[in-house]
Amino acid sequence: MASTACGSGTSLGIPGQFDHKDFTDAIQTVIKACRKNGKSAGRLVPTVDEGVAFHEAGFDFICYSGDVWALHGAVQQAVNEIRDRTAPAKAQPEAKAKNMAKRKR
């Protein structure tokens, strides 16, 4: 059983307030119900830290990331690397010309 019963907190009247007592109480209610009925409690998480925290809170299985998060992370990492690796070339036109000459060989 996933904790989507509590979802984003909207059904509790506290959307996005994941630290709100009503939300955390609802999460604990779901975990207790799962244990009582021999079911696993699972959670989808976007970060390793959240995965560890939810496991410590009592979730039995953690589903890490999702296709959109993974794609976004990969694209962001690649864009950041391009920016990092090209920044010195922008500051030094001679270095840029030298890199271009190496590529033509």
C-alpha positions as CSV (number, residue, x, y, z in Angstrom):
1,M,0.0,0.0,0.0
2,A,1.5,3.3,-1.0
3,S,0.9,6.4,1.1
4,T,-1.0,8.1,-1.7
5,A,-4.0,8.0,0.6
6,C,-2.5,11.1,2.2
7,G,-1.1,12.3,-1.1
8,S,-0.2,16.0,-1.2
9,G,-2.3,16.8,1.8
10,T,-5.1,18.3,-0.3
11,S,-7.7,15.9,0.9
12,L,-6.8,16.9,4.5
13,G,-7.2,20.6,3.6
14,I,-3.5,21.3,4.0
15,P,-2.0,21.0,0.5
16,G,1.8,20.9,0.4
17,Q,2.1,21.2,4.2
18,F,4.1,17.9,4.6
19,D,5.3,18.9,8.1
20,H,1.7,19.7,9.4
21,K,0.7,17.5,12.3
22,D,-2.5,16.3,10.5
23,F,-0.4,15.1,7.5
24,T,2.3,13.4,9.6
25,D,-0.5,11.8,11.7
26,A,-2.2,10.5,8.6
27,I,1.1,9.0,7.4
28,Q,1.6,7.2,10.7
29,T,-2.0,5.9,10.5
30,V,-1.3,4.5,7.0
31,I,1.9,2.8,8.3
32,K,0.1,1.3,11.3
33,A,-2.7,0.0,9.1
34,C,-0.3,-1.6,6.7
35,R,1.6,-3.3,9.5
36,K,-1.7,-4.5,11.2
37,N,-2.9,-6.0,7.9
38,G,0.4,-7.5,6.8
39,K,0.9,-5.0,3.9
40,S,3.9,-3.0,2.9
41,A,4.0,0.7,3.1
42,G,5.7,2.4,0.2
43,R,6.7,5.8,-0.8
44,L,7.9,7.5,-4.0
45,V,10.8,9.9,-3.2
46,P,12.8,12.4,-5.4
47,T,16.0,12.3,-3.3
48,V,18.1,9.9,-1.4
49,D,17.7,11.9,1.8
50,E,14.0,11.7,1.6
51,G,14.2,8.0,0.9
52,V,16.2,7.5,4.1
53,A,14.0,9.7,6.1
54,F,10.8,7.9,5.0
55,H,12.4,4.5,5.7
56,E,13.3,5.7,9.2
57,A,9.7,6.8,9.6
58,G,8.5,3.3,9.0
59,F,8.1,2.7,5.2
60,D,9.0,-0.8,4.1
61,F,9.9,0.0,0.5
62,I,11.1,3.1,-1.2
63,C,10.7,3.9,-4.9
64,Y,13.4,6.3,-5.9
65,S,12.8,9.0,-8.5
66,G,10.6,8.8,-11.5
67,D,11.0,9.2,-15.2
68,V,10.5,12.9,-15.2
69,W,12.8,13.5,-12.2
70,A,15.5,11.2,-13.7
71,L,15.3,12.9,-17.1
72,H,15.4,16.4,-15.5
73,G,18.4,15.4,-13.4
74,A,20.3,14.0,-16.3
75,V,19.6,17.0,-18.5
76,Q,20.5,19.5,-15.7
77,Q,23.7,17.6,-15.0
78,A,24.7,17.7,-18.7
79,V,23.9,21.4,-19.1
80,N,25.8,22.2,-16.0
81,E,28.8,20.3,-17.2
82,I,28.7,22.1,-20.6
83,R,28.6,25.4,-18.8
84,D,31.4,24.4,-16.5
85,R,33.6,23.1,-19.3
86,T,33.0,26.0,-21.6
87,A,33.3,28.9,-19.0
88,P,37.1,29.2,-19.2
89,A,37.0,29.1,-23.0
90,K,34.7,32.2,-23.0
91,A,37.0,34.0,-20.6
92,Q,40.1,33.2,-22.7
93,P,39.5,33.4,-26.5
94,E,43.0,32.0,-27.1
95,A,42.1,28.8,-25.2
96,K,38.9,28.5,-27.3
97,A,40.9,28.8,-30.5
98,K,43.4,26.2,-29.3
99,N,40.5,23.8,-28.4
100,M,39.0,24.3,-31.9
101,A,42.3,23.6,-33.5
102,K,42.7,20.4,-31.6
103,R,39.3,19.2,-32.7
104,K,40.1,19.8,-36.4
105,R,43.1,17.4,-36.2
